[in-house]
């Protein structure tokens, strides 16, 4: 009888140790993936900050063109101000990430209009400062695209791991610590090709 009791307790202890080990492994995997997402989010914020830092220099350079459209400069300045007022955002809150993206997209749109309008001002395009800022801005826009893609990849890896069994049980046990990560989405309306008129 005691031999069977000992075997039963040993079996329960082994099962408990295996379950504990598995839980720790899944928890540690989620922590690593969460840190990857957080690090990639930091990169996204860095490149957006770089763009925001370039805007005042670009606006100051463009203001030198006396007849430049004031509405365009105002739109860029206001969009830059909205970006500066954004609260801290985390990839765990889809609504906050969407607000962040919309505000950044507004600034991107205003900057695009600024660069399109600047084509009408050869004296502005001829200045080295404007050309340098334009090149830096274009490079930054490319970096934004790359970092957003990398962020989405890190979020996808986290979400896929989080949803697998038994990791989903571990994630559920720890609640919001391991919430599903939101993704950057494409701008509304970019799927439709612009009309071409001759």
N, C-alpha and C positions, 0 to 999 in steps of 0.2 A: 504494500500500500504506500509506504513512504517513498519507495523507489519510483512508483508511478507519479506521485505528487511532485517529487523532485524533477522528473522528466517534464511534467506539465509546466512547472514554474520556470524551468530552463527554457522551454519552448516559448513561453510568454515573454520572457526576458529577451530572447533572441529576436522575436518579432518586434518588440518595443524598440530595441536598439536599431534594427533595420529601418523601421518607420522613422525613428529620430534622425538617423543618418540620411535617409532619403529627403526628409523635410529640410534638413540643413543644406543639403546639396541644391535643392530647388530654390530655397531662400537665397543662398549665395549667388546662384545663377541670375535670379531676378535683380539682386542688388547690383551685380556687374552690368547687366543690360540697362538698368535704370541709370546708372552712372554714365554709361555710353550715351544715352539719350540726353542727359543733362549736359554733358560735355559738348555734344553736337549742338544743343540749343544755345550754349554760350558762344559757339562759333557763328551761329546765325545772328545772334544779337551783335556780335563784333562787327560783322560786315554791314549790317544795317546802320550801326553807329558810325562806321566809316563814311557811308553815304550821307548820313545826316550832318557829319562834320564838314563834308565838302560843299554842302548847299550854301552856307553863308558866303564862302569865297566865290562861288559861282555867281551868286546874286550880286555881290559887290562888283565883280568884273563886268557883268552884263549891264549894271546900272550906268556904267560909263558910256554906253551907247545912248545918247540923249533922247532919241526918238523911239526907244524900245518900248514895246507894249507894257504899260503899267499893270494891266489886268493879269498878264501872265506872271509878272514878278510877284504880284500880290498873292496869286494862287500858290506859287511855290513857297513863299514865305509863310503863308497860313498853314499849308500842309506840313511844312517843317516844324512849325510850332505845335501842331497836333501830335506829331511824332515825339516831340520833347515832353509832352504831357502824358504820354502813355504810362499807365501803372505797370509795375513789375508783372510779367507774364510767365507762366510755367506751361510746359507742354502737357500737363495733366488736366488742364481746363479747356475743353474744346471751344467754349463760348469766348473766353479771353483770347485764345489763340486766333479765333476768327476776327475779333475786333482788332487785334494787333496786325493781322494780315491786311485787313481793309484799310487801316490807317497808313500802313506802309505802301499799299497799292495806290492810294490817293497821292502820296508824295511821288511815287514812281511815275504816275500819269502826268502830274504837274511838271516834273522834270522833263519828260518826253516832249510835252508841248513847248517848254522853254527851248529845248534843243531844236525842235522843228522851226519855231519862230525865228531862232537865231540865224537860220539859213538865209533869211532876207537881209541880213546885215553883214555885208562883206568886210567892213572895217572891224567888226567884232570878231568874225571868224579869223581875221588876219593876225590878231594879237596872240602872242605866244602863251600868255597866261590863260586865255580862254581855251586854246587848243590843249594845253596841259591838263586843265581841269576837266575838259570834256573827255580826254583819254582816260584820266583817273576814274571818272564817273562811269564810263563804259566798262572799264576793268572791274569796278566794284559791282556793277550790275551782273556781270558774269560770275563773280564770286558769290553773290547772293543766290543766284540760280544753283550753283554747285553746292553751297552749304545747305540750302533748303532740300535739295535732293538727298544729300547725306543724312540730314536730320530725318527725313521720311524713311530712309532705309533703316536707321537705328530704331525709329519708332516701330516700324514693321517687324523687325526682329524681336523687339521687346514684346509687342502685342501677340505675335505668333507663339512665342514661348509661354507667355502668360496664359494663353487660352488652351494649351495642351494639358492633358491629364497626366499626372496628378498635380502639376504646377498650378493649375487653376484653383485647386483646393488650398494650397499654400497662400496664393495671392489673395484669395477671398478671406482667409483667416486674418491676414494683416491689414485688411480694409483699404483705405485710401492711399496707403503707403505705396501700393503697387497698382494704382489706377491705370486704365488703358490710356495710352498716349494718343493725342490728336495729331492729325497730319496737316501739312500745308496743302491747300487746294489751288487749282488753276484759277485765274481771274475769270469772273463771270463774263461770258460773251466772247472769250478768246477762241472758242472752238469754231465759231462761224468766221469764214474768210471774209475780209473786207471786200465790198464791191469794187470792181475795176471799171472805170468809165473812160472812154476815149473821146 
